[in-house]
């Protein structure tokens, strides 16, 4: 099997909103180390969506990093590990609300990917999309837990036109999210997806939806031989050029897949040194709060 090399780049933009309610953490290394991408979009218009999204990504990334230090366990029990990380983050939301470090009912989406042995596992809740570009064709990998699929079905049936569907006021209503309670729907396939040289992965919040799938595909196709940072920058520039008056936050991570160059062994990080630093970094993402969830 061809050894693969991965490169990741991220971009984020507040859009026309007063607060940035998206959160993203990544750890994509070389060699046999697992690549981790975790994104959450805080529920817009709800209490403390920014606190919720940062709580979700910090908890999930910490759990997945610890699990990735045992690659064989991830290979054999990857789906279970992802589901446990989701449950841990969901519990963390409830605990923070009970402690007054956020309001009851705060929540967000979750999109988390683990790359190991040239394969991608993911878990998702909500409407944050995960795309793969392969052979010039862009397709969505994860389920959309919003009313958008039902609205598109109405278009297919001829009940409404495409323009009405695109601007439908209920399009972004979620049918599943992490809120500290029961999670209605979870997308977490049992089998990982094989990756091949030339693939491009895109993890994003739903603010990217100002671009349709054809536009995203065209941007990635034109720049697919460039570095991941170029792809991320061009996608964000296209979003900003298309911005609407109520433009949502936009956050994205691009991962390029290439055949690895011949090289010597890659030294492994000492998890005992990295994990405390990871936790400190994650905690710095959490805004200071006063009792009752009020920010100073």
C-alpha positions as CSV (number, residue, x, y, z in Angstrom):
1,X,0.0,0.0,0.0
2,X,1.3,3.5,-0.9
3,X,2.5,5.4,2.1
4,X,0.6,8.7,2.3
5,X,1.6,12.2,3.5
6,X,-0.9,14.7,4.9
7,X,-0.9,18.4,5.1
8,X,-3.5,20.5,6.9
9,X,-4.4,24.1,6.9
10,X,-7.2,26.1,8.6
11,X,-9.0,29.4,8.2
12,X,-11.7,31.1,10.2
13,X,-13.8,34.3,9.8
14,X,-16.4,35.9,12.1
15,X,-18.5,37.0,9.1
16,X,-21.2,39.5,10.0
17,X,-21.8,38.1,13.5
18,X,-20.9,39.8,16.8
19,X,-19.2,36.7,18.2
20,X,-17.2,33.8,16.8
21,X,-19.2,30.7,17.8
22,X,-17.1,28.2,15.7
23,X,-14.2,26.4,17.3
24,X,-11.5,24.2,15.6
25,X,-8.5,22.3,16.9
26,X,-6.2,20.1,14.7
27,X,-3.2,17.8,15.2
28,X,-2.0,16.4,11.9
29,X,1.5,15.0,12.0
30,X,3.7,12.8,9.9
31,X,4.5,9.1,10.0
32,X,2.2,6.7,11.9
33,X,0.8,9.4,14.2
34,X,-2.9,9.8,13.9
35,X,-4.2,13.0,12.3
36,X,-7.0,14.6,14.3
37,X,-9.4,17.3,13.2
38,X,-12.2,18.5,15.5
39,X,-14.7,21.3,14.7
40,X,-17.8,22.6,16.4
41,X,-20.3,25.3,15.4
42,X,-22.0,26.8,18.5
43,X,-25.8,27.0,18.1
44,X,-26.3,30.5,16.7
45,X,-28.8,32.7,18.6
46,X,-28.6,30.4,21.6
47,X,-27.0,31.1,25.0
48,X,-23.3,30.8,25.1
49,X,-22.8,29.1,21.7
50,X,-19.1,30.1,21.8
51,X,-18.5,28.5,25.2
52,X,-20.3,25.3,24.0
53,X,-18.3,24.9,20.8
54,X,-15.0,25.4,22.6
55,X,-16.0,23.0,25.3
56,X,-16.8,20.4,22.7
57,X,-13.6,20.6,20.6
58,X,-11.3,20.8,23.6
59,X,-12.8,17.7,25.2
60,X,-13.0,15.7,22.0
61,X,-9.5,16.5,20.9
62,X,-8.0,15.7,24.3
63,X,-9.9,12.3,24.4
64,X,-8.9,11.4,20.8
65,X,-5.3,12.4,21.3
66,X,-5.0,10.1,24.3
67,X,-6.6,7.3,22.4
68,X,-4.4,7.8,19.4
69,X,-1.3,7.1,21.5
70,X,-2.5,3.5,21.3
71,X,-2.8,3.1,17.5
72,X,-3.9,-0.6,17.7
73,X,-6.8,0.3,19.9
74,X,-7.9,3.0,17.5
75,X,-7.6,0.5,14.6
76,X,-9.8,-2.1,16.4
77,X,-12.2,0.1,18.3
78,X,-12.2,3.4,16.4
79,X,-15.9,3.8,16.3
80,X,-16.3,3.1,20.0
81,X,-13.6,5.6,20.8
82,X,-15.2,8.3,18.7
83,X,-18.6,7.7,20.4
84,X,-17.0,7.8,23.8
85,X,-15.3,11.1,23.0
86,X,-18.7,12.5,21.9
87,X,-20.4,11.3,25.1
88,X,-17.6,12.9,27.1
89,X,-18.0,16.3,25.4
90,X,-21.8,16.1,25.8
91,X,-21.4,15.4,29.5
92,X,-18.9,18.3,29.7
93,X,-21.6,20.7,28.4
94,X,-24.0,19.6,31.1
95,X,-21.3,19.9,33.9
96,X,-20.3,23.4,32.8
97,X,-23.9,24.5,32.8
98,X,-24.5,23.0,36.3
99,X,-21.4,24.8,37.5
100,X,-22.6,28.2,36.1
101,X,-19.9,28.3,33.5
102,X,-22.4,28.5,30.7
103,X,-26.2,28.5,30.4
104,X,-28.4,25.5,30.4
105,X,-29.3,24.4,26.8
106,X,-26.1,25.7,25.2
107,X,-24.9,23.4,22.5
108,X,-23.3,22.9,19.1
109,X,-22.5,20.6,16.3
110,X,-19.6,18.2,16.2
111,X,-17.4,17.1,13.3
112,X,-14.4,15.1,14.2
113,X,-12.0,13.1,12.0
114,X,-9.2,10.6,12.7
115,X,-6.7,9.8,10.0
116,X,-4.7,6.6,10.6
117,X,-3.1,4.1,8.3
118,X,-4.3,6.1,5.2
119,X,-7.9,5.8,6.3
120,X,-10.4,8.3,7.7
121,X,-12.8,7.7,10.5
122,X,-15.3,10.4,11.5
123,X,-18.2,11.2,13.8
124,X,-20.6,14.0,13.3
125,X,-23.7,15.5,14.8
126,X,-25.4,18.5,13.2
127,X,-24.9,20.2,9.9
128,X,-21.2,20.9,9.7
129,X,-20.1,19.3,6.4
130,X,-17.3,16.9,5.6
131,X,-16.4,16.8,1.9
132,X,-13.9,14.7,-0.1
133,X,-12.6,15.8,-3.5
134,X,-11.5,12.7,-5.6
135,X,-10.9,12.6,-9.3
136,X,-12.2,16.1,-9.6
137,X,-15.6,15.1,-8.1
138,X,-16.7,16.6,-4.7
139,X,-19.1,14.6,-2.5
140,X,-20.3,14.9,1.0
141,X,-19.3,12.1,3.3
142,X,-21.3,12.8,6.5
143,X,-25.0,13.1,7.1
144,X,-26.7,16.5,7.3
145,X,-28.7,16.7,10.6
146,X,-30.8,19.8,9.6
147,X,-34.0,20.5,7.7
148,X,-32.0,21.2,4.6
149,X,-32.3,17.6,3.2
150,X,-36.1,17.7,3.6
151,X,-36.2,21.1,1.9
152,X,-34.1,19.8,-1.0
153,X,-36.6,16.9,-1.3
154,X,-39.3,19.4,-1.7
155,X,-37.4,20.9,-4.7
156,X,-37.0,17.4,-6.2
157,X,-40.8,16.9,-5.9
158,X,-41.5,20.2,-7.6
159,X,-43.1,21.7,-4.5
160,X,-40.7,24.7,-4.3
161,X,-38.1,26.1,-6.6
162,X,-34.3,26.0,-6.0
163,X,-34.0,29.7,-5.2
164,X,-36.8,29.4,-2.5
165,X,-35.0,26.4,-1.1
166,X,-31.6,28.1,-0.9
167,X,-33.1,31.0,1.2
168,X,-35.6,29.0,3.2
169,X,-35.7,30.4,6.8
170,X,-35.9,26.9,8.3
171,X,-33.0,25.5,6.3
172,X,-30.5,25.8,9.1
173,X,-32.7,24.3,11.8
174,X,-30.8,21.4,13.4
175,X,-32.4,18.0,13.9
176,X,-29.5,16.8,16.2
177,X,-26.9,18.6,18.3
178,X,-24.8,18.3,21.4
179,X,-26.6,20.1,24.3
180,X,-25.8,18.0,27.3
181,X,-28.9,15.8,26.9
182,X,-29.9,13.0,24.5
183,X,-28.4,13.2,21.1
184,X,-31.0,12.5,18.5
185,X,-28.8,11.4,15.5
186,X,-25.1,10.5,15.3
187,X,-23.2,9.7,12.0
188,X,-20.3,7.4,12.8
189,X,-19.7,4.7,10.2
190,X,-18.3,1.4,11.4
191,X,-15.8,1.1,8.6
192,X,-13.2,3.8,7.8
193,X,-12.9,5.4,4.4
194,X,-9.7,4.6,2.4
195,X,-7.7,7.6,1.2
196,X,-5.6,7.8,-1.9
197,X,-3.0,10.3,-3.3
198,X,-4.7,13.3,-4.7
199,X,-7.7,13.3,-2.3
200,X,-8.6,16.6,-0.6
201,X,-10.7,16.6,2.6
202,X,-12.7,19.6,3.7
203,X,-14.1,20.0,7.2
204,X,-16.3,23.1,7.6
205,X,-19.0,24.9,9.6
206,X,-22.2,25.6,7.7
207,X,-21.2,29.2,7.1
208,X,-19.5,27.9,4.0
209,X,-22.9,27.2,2.5
210,X,-22.9,30.6,0.8
211,X,-20.9,28.6,-1.8
212,X,-22.7,25.8,-3.5
213,X,-21.0,22.4,-4.0
214,X,-20.1,23.2,-7.6
215,X,-18.3,26.4,-6.6
216,X,-16.4,24.6,-3.8
217,X,-15.4,21.8,-6.2
218,X,-14.2,24.3,-8.8
219,X,-11.9,26.1,-6.3
220,X,-10.4,22.8,-5.0
221,X,-9.9,21.4,-8.5
222,X,-8.1,24.5,-9.7
223,X,-5.8,24.6,-6.7
224,X,-5.5,20.9,-5.8
225,X,-1.8,20.7,-6.7
226,X,-1.0,23.6,-4.3
227,X,-0.3,23.5,-0.6
228,X,-3.2,23.1,1.8
229,X,-2.8,26.7,3.0
230,X,-3.5,27.9,-0.6
231,X,-6.7,25.9,-0.8
232,X,-7.9,27.2,2.6
233,X,-7.1,30.8,1.7
234,X,-8.9,30.6,-1.7
235,X,-12.0,29.0,-0.2
236,X,-12.2,31.7,2.5
237,X,-11.6,34.5,-0.1
238,X,-14.5,33.1,-2.1
239,X,-16.8,33.0,0.9
240,X,-15.9,36.6,1.8
241,X,-16.6,37.7,-1.7
242,X,-20.0,36.1,-1.6
243,X,-20.8,37.3,2.0
244,X,-24.4,38.1,2.9
245,X,-25.7,40.8,5.2
246,X,-26.2,38.2,8.0
247,X,-23.2,36.1,7.1
248,X,-22.6,33.3,9.6
249,X,-19.2,32.5,11.1
250,X,-17.1,30.4,8.7
251,X,-14.4,27.9,9.9
252,X,-12.7,25.3,7.7
253,X,-9.8,22.8,7.7
254,X,-8.4,21.5,4.4
255,X,-6.3,18.3,4.4
256,X,-4.4,17.3,1.3
257,X,-3.3,13.7,0.7
258,X,-0.2,12.9,-1.3
259,X,2.2,10.0,-1.8
260,X,4.9,10.2,0.8
261,X,8.4,10.9,-0.3
262,X,11.0,8.3,0.8
263,X,12.4,9.3,4.2
264,X,13.9,7.9,7.3
265,X,12.0,7.1,10.4
266,X,10.0,9.9,12.0
267,X,10.5,10.4,15.8
268,X,7.4,10.0,17.8
269,X,6.2,12.6,20.3
270,X,6.3,11.7,23.9
271,X,2.6,11.8,24.9
272,X,3.5,12.6,28.5
273,X,5.0,15.9,27.3
274,X,2.4,16.7,24.8
275,X,-0.9,16.0,26.6
276,X,-0.5,18.6,29.4
277,X,0.4,21.2,26.8
278,X,-2.6,20.3,24.7
279,X,-4.9,20.6,27.7
280,X,-3.4,24.0,28.6
281,X,-4.0,25.2,25.0
282,X,-7.6,23.9,25.0
283,X,-8.3,25.6,28.3
284,X,-7.0,28.9,26.9
285,X,-9.7,28.7,24.2
286,X,-12.4,28.8,26.9
287,X,-13.5,32.3,27.7
288,X,-13.4,33.3,31.4
289,X,-16.9,33.3,32.8
290,X,-18.7,34.5,35.9
291,X,-21.3,32.5,37.8
292,X,-24.5,32.3,35.8
293,X,-22.6,32.2,32.5
294,X,-22.1,36.0,32.1
295,X,-18.9,37.0,30.4
296,X,-17.0,39.9,31.9
